[in-house]
Amino acid sequence: MAFYCDKMTWKAGNLTKDPYFRTYPDGNETVYLSLAIDHEKDNTEYLELQGRGQIKEYIRTETFKSGDFVIAGGTLGTRKNSLAKYQS
């Protein structure tokens, strides 16, 4: 399921694995999530999501796990390897 509002894109789906946190050498921390979105039979979209700031802290305090239904909003970007990702 997808929703578009101004410059924000919203996606709804299920986590394919537990969220994980990574701390970088400069001290910044990011949470990573993998989302599966079922559009119709045999048509599933997979997204890799990143969260920082307040959204990262929210995910840390809640108990998210593989299989949970989530709604994520952010801006769509593309990596060099052409995988889509969202940043909130």
PyMOL commands that set and color helices and strands:
alter all, ss='L'
color gray80, all
select helices_A, chain A and resi 53-61
alter helices_A, ss='H'
color red, helices_A
select strands_A, chain A and resi 2-5+8-15+20-23+29-40+43-51+69-78+84-87
alter strands_A, ss='S'
color yellow, strands_A
deselect
rebuild
show_as cartoon
